[in-house]
Amino acid sequence: MDAGYKLYRADLSADSFVPYHTHDEDEVILVLDGRVKMIVEETEVVIDEGHLLYVEARAIHCAKSLDENPASLVLGFRAKAA
């Protein structure tokens, strides 16, 4: 069954920062290891291991690994409707 998502793995080194950016697709971020601080629009959220965050298309957001530890993520992007 095709859920309509493309999945990618991202590994963030300790204290790494992903600058503010947007996507044309909805995004789901699942933290496999570590902790990540996300700022989506003007809301700050900490995502712990095993939790996920949904980011709507075109929402400006950034990410930072926390606690001076690396973090591993799965990023899911919802495919655009045909």
Summary of the structure (lengths in Angstrom):
residues: 82
radius of gyration: 12.5
end to end distance: 17.1
largest distance: 42.0
contacts: 214
relative contact order: 0.41
helix: 0%
strand: 57%
